[in-house]
Amino acid sequence: MARVKGALATRKRRKKVLKLAKGYWGAKSKHFKMAKEAVMKSGNYAYIGRKQRKRDFRRLWITRISAGCKANGINYSTFMNGLKKADIALNRKMLSEIAITDPEAFTALVEKAKAAL
């Protein structure tokens, strides 16, 4: 049986990491050890960022809905409670889009929510 050395797998692994580190500043894109650390850290940031993006968008939608509610003389939590009691199932993303693009329709939703309370 021939002796197998790990050069091929090692080179493949290192090339993969260096490819991911392309464009990094200084030695982080050239030296494997530094590139490996930078790629691992950037992967962690990307993972965390995917979770944060969901939070950030939800906060944005709530802020937009709240602004639309204040313009119609009701606060956000009362509006959402009224929608729930009126059996209107619209998610926050759609409500924020309606509040921005079609204020008349949003006013109608506010009136329905007020009536359900």
N, C-alpha and C positions, 0 to 999 in steps of 0.2 A: 504494500500500500504506500502510495506517495505521501510525503509530508506536505500538509497544506499550511501555508503561511497566510496571515490575515491582511496582507497588503492591499488586496483588491477591495475588501470590505471597508478597510480603514480609509482608503483614498476616496471611495464612494461616499462614505459618511462625511468626510471633511469637505468634499466638494459641495455636498448638499447644504451644509451649514454655511459655507462661504458664499454660495449662491443666494441664500436667504439674507446674508449680511451685506449684499451688494448695495452700495450707496451710503453705507454708514461712514461716519467721519473718521479719518485717520486710520490707525492700526486695526480698528474694529472691523474693517472690511478686508483686511489683508492677513492678519495673524489668526490662526485657528482658535487658539485659547481665548483670545479677547472676543473674537466673533461669536464663539459658542455662548459666552456669558451674555453678550449683547442680544443675541437671538432669543435666548431663554427669557431674558427680561422683557424684550419686546413682545414675546408671546404672552407673557403674563399681563402686560398692559393691554394687549388686544382682547384678551379674555375678559378682563375687568371692564374694558370699554364697551364691549357688547352688552353687558348687564346695565352699565350706566346709561347707555343710549336709550334703553327702554324707560328708565326712570325719568330721564330728561324730557323725553317727548310727552310722557304722561303729565309732568309738571307744566309743560307748555300748554297742553290742551286744557288743563284745569284753569290755568291763568286766563286763557282766551274765553272760556265759558263763563268764568267769574266776571270778566269785564262786560260780556254781553248781558249777564244777569243784572249787574249793577245799573246798566243803562235802562233796564226795564223795571227797576225798583224791587229787586228780590236778591237775596244772597245765594251763593252757590249751593250750600248744603240744603237749604230749603227747596231750591229748584230741583236738585237731584232726588230729594225725597218725594216731591210732587210728581216727578216723572215716573218714579217707581210705583207710586200709588195709582197713577193713571194708566199703568201697564204700557208705557212707551219704552221700548227697549232699543235705545240708540247708544252706541258706545261713545266714549269721550272724544275720540278722533273725529267722528262724524258730527257730533254736536259742535265741536270747535270750528269745523269747516262751515257748517251752517251759520254759526255766529258771525263768521267773517264775510262769507260770500252772499248770504241771503238774510239780512237782518229782519225782514218782515216775517219770514218763516220761523225764525228764532223767537220773535215776539209772540207768534201764535203758539209755539211750544210752551213759552213761559205762561201764557194765559191758561193753557190746558193744565199745566202743573199747579198753578194757583187754584184752579177750579177743583182739582182733585184733593187738595188739602182740607 
